[in-house]
Amino acid sequence: MRVGVISGESAGRASLARGLRLGASLAGLLALSACGGGAPPATYDLTAPRDGLSSGRGRGLLVVAEPQALQALDSNRIVIRTSEGGIAYLPDAQWSDRLPKLIQTRLIQTFENGARIQAVGRPGDRLVPAAQLNSEIRSFGIDEKTGEAVIELSVKIVNDRSGRILAGQVFTSRVPSGGSVSGPVASAALDLATQALLRDVVRWVSARI
């Protein structure tokens, strides 16, 4: 039986060849990464309305929980509901924060702007509230088929001590988007729809606590 022996020189050449192949592979990966880079996506925000809230003497203490949402909406991506009924994301555009957190913040600010509540905050704030506002984002995006910004939010007022649901309501807001799914136009239509919905939610909740 013959036993093959690799000389030191042959082993060195083999090692060098492996090193060159590995280096070439790493260089290729870095080049692909560089090609994948580019300008960061444009960032858009939502507005807490100040008008149309019929402000008055505040009463009641309320905490506003972060809304629940399916994974498709629990991000900072701007959603497009396609004509085929699927979900896509607007390229090169994003919200300033995760959508549930952004809605929570703007909802609290709308209560504050309207002075309809004596005090409002988040769970964990040093408040002893009479109630907590729980919600779920059912829809939030551009409907490609109808050319509208569509928002649907399910809201429940819960007794903070007993956990009993005091009242519940589903709010829907639709605003024409002009048939465009570009970042500036889509975000503007969704912002207008959000403001209308927040006004309705604040009026409804304020009348019940």
HUBEL-V647834 format. One record per helix or strand of 3 or more residues. SS is the DSSP state (helix for helix, strand for strand). FROM is the first residue (numbers start at 1). TO is the last residue. Records with the same first field share a line. If there is no record, write none. Layout:
# HUBEL-V647834
SS = FROM-TO + FROM-TO
This chain:
# HUBEL-V647834
helix = 8-36 + 99-114 + 183-206
strand = 42-44 + 61-64 + 77-81 + 87-95 + 119-121 + 131-143 + 148-159 + 165-176
